[in-house]
């Protein structure tokens, strides 16, 4: 395969991944890494490196809008980034020495879990009851605008959310994905943040988490510009279009179809990992 053809395939695949990832909330990495490894035969470490660069780009592009609108809780994001950054660096270091087949199996399992979490009905938490003492100490409670009204909310179980973020960051650095499903568990299910706040704050954090792990991959020479460049451009373009289409599209059925595709890719990754052992 020529370099030009390879670049075009990656660019188009990344565009589709960014578009669908934006519409469904799973992110482009769940498509990019299987595309590079299963279809194009790229070493999984280089595929992860390219995916990490795309996560930085998409997070930086979309997070700015949510911060401007006042939905993102920056104090929570900065606090939890301590955990995700430490986890991301540890995960990236482990990935360097971990057998690629084990990474493929773990990646497949996380994809299946992410697909299930995407289909799970979200419960919106907006309450001022029983705030956590750590939330009061770090001043994490806040409010967000919705239809011209500010909705106040209280943060709970800060230590539990911090530990889950440490785990999510480790998987982000290890697998090159945003680990949005785990971050939403930390902020939505454990810390009981409103859904809009948890998703936008998670998006705000992903770029910093990915940047921390990218340093390790860059130092090891596992970020190839020839792969990362078309992936980054394609995912960023697709995600930008997806955010505009999202406002006019009902995504319930699309999420179901996309979840089935993701599970299929996950099973392929698991099979590849097991057969390579």
N, C-alpha and C positions, 0 to 999 in steps of 0.2 A: 504494500500500500504506500502510495506517495505521501509526502509530507502535506501537500495541499489538500488531498482527499481526506486525510486524517483530521486536519484542522477543520475542514468544512463539516465533517460528521460530528466532531466534538462540539463545534459551535452550535449546530442545529439541535443536537441532543441536549446541550446545556440550556438553550433557549426554552425548549419544551419542558425541561426539568424545572427551570425557574418559574415558568408560567403556571404549571400544575402545582408546584410546591407552594406558590403564593396563594392560589385559590383554595388549597386544602389545608394549609397550615403545617404541612410536614417538612417543608424546606426542600431545596434542590438537591442536597447531598444524598438523599435516599435514592435518587435516580442516577446521579452523576457517577457515583462509585461503582454500582453494578454495570453501568454502560461502559466505563473504562476498563473494568477488570474482566467482565464476562464477554462483552462484544468485541473489544479492541485489544484484549490481552495485555493491558498495562499492569505493571506490578502494583499491588494494593497499597504499598507505602507511598508511591508517587500519586496514585489516585486520591488518597487521603490528603496529601499535601496540596493538590489542586483544589479539592473540595474546601479545605480550610481557607484558602485565599478567597474563594467565592463567598463563603460565609461572612468574611470581613467586609467584602464589598456590599453585599445585600443588606447586612445589618446597618452599616454606616449610611446607606442611602435611605432606608425606610424609617430608621429610628429617629432621625431628625424631625420628621413631620409629627410624630407622636409626642416628642418632647415639646415642640412648639405649641401643640394643642393642649398641653398640660395634663395628658392622661398618664404618661410614664411617671412613676415614682422614682426619681433620681437617687434619693437617699437610700431606698431599699436596693436599687440596682448597684450602687457603689459599695454598699455593705456586703451584698451577696457575691459581688465580683471578687472579693478577697478569697472566698471559698472556691469559686469556679476557676479562677486563675491558678491557684495552687494545684487544684485537681487537673487542670489542662496540661500544665507543665509535667506533672507526674505521669499522666496518661501518655503524653507524647514521648517521654523518655522510655516508658515501658514498651511502647509500640515499636521502637527502634530494635529492640532485642526479642520481641515476641514473634513466634513463627507466623507467617502470613496466613496459614490455614486456620489457626486458632482465631486470628483477627476476623477472617471471613465468617466463621461460625458465629462468633459473638455479634458481628455486624448484622447477620441474618436474624438472630434472636431479638436484637434491639429494634430492627425494622418491623417485625411482627408485633412487638409490644407497642410501637409508635402508631401502627395502623389501627390497632384496637382502641388506643386512647383517642385517636382522631374521631372514631365513630361513637365514642361514649358521650352521652348527653352531658353538657356542661351545666353545673349549678352555680348561679351567680351569688356571691357573698357580698352583702353590703350591710354591715352592722357595726355598732359602736360598743357592743357588750363585751366584757371580759377581755380587755386588751392585755397583751403580754407585758410584763415588767421590763423586759429587754427592749420592747418596742417603744415604751415610754422613755427609757434611758437614752436610746439612740434617736428618738424623735422620728420614728418610722411611720406613724399614723399620718393619714393625709386625706385628700379629697380629689375628685376628678369631675370635669364638666360633662354634662349629658343633657342635650336639648335645652341649653341655656340655664341649667340648674347645677349647682355644685353638690355632689353626693359624698358625704364624709364616710370614712371606713376606718376600722381598727385592725391592727395586725396582731396575729396570735402565733404561738408556738415558734418563736424565732430560732431557738437552738435546733429544733427538728428540721426546719427549712434550711438552715445553714449546712447541716450535715448532708441533706439530700442534694444541695447544690454542689457540695464537694464531690459527691458521687457523679452527678451530672457533668461536672467539669472534667472529671477523669475520663469519662466515656467520650466527651467531645474531643479531647486531645488524642485519645486512643483510636477513635473511628473517623474523625474528621467531619462530624455532623454537629448540628446545633444542639442536639439533645433537648429539643423544645418540649417533648412530652414529659420528660423528667423534671424540667424546670417548672412546667405548669403544675405538676404534682406538688412540687415544693411550695409554690406561691399560692396556688388555688386550693388544693386539698389540705395542705398542712398549715400554711400561714393564713388561709381564709381571705385572700385578697379578692376583690371583684374581678370578674373574668377579663374585662377590658384592661385593667391595670396589670394583671399578671401576664397577659400575652404581650402587651406593649413593652413592659419592663424586661421581660425575657428577651424580646427582640433587641432591646437596647444593650443588653449584656452580652449577647452572642458575639459581637464583633471583638470586644475586649478579650473574651475567653479564647476565641480563635486566634487572635494576635499573639497571645501568650504561647500557645502551642506551636504556632507557625515559626517562632524563633528557633525551636528545637529542630523542626523539619528542615528549615532553611540551613541551619548549621550542619546538618547531616547531608545536605545536597539533595534532598528528596522533594524539593519544589522545583519542577521543571518548567521554565517559562513557556516552552512550546506546548505544554499541556495546560498549565494554569491560565495563560492568557485567553484562549478561546473559551475555556470554562467560565472564567470570570465575566467576560463580556456577554456570553450567552445567558448565563444565570441572571445577571443584573438586568439585562434587557427584558428577559421573560418575566422576572419578578415585578418590574416596573409596570409592564402591561397588565400583569395579573392583578395588581392592586387597583387598577382602574376598572378592569372588568368585574372585579369582585363586588363593586357597589351595585351592579346591575344584573347580577347572576345569582340564582339559587344553587348553592353548592352541595346540598345534601346528597343528591344522586351522584354527583361528580366525586364526592368524598368516598362513596361506597365503591365506585368503579376503581378509583385510584388506590383505595385500600387493598382491593383484590390484586391489582397489579403489583403493589408493593410486597404483599405476602408472597406472590409468585416469585418475584426477584429475590426475596429473602430466602425462600426454600432453595433457589438455585445457588445462592451464596453459601448456604449451609452445606448443600450437597458437594459443591466444589471444595469446600474446606475439609469435609470428611473424606472425600475421595483422594485428596492430596496428602492425607496423613499416612 
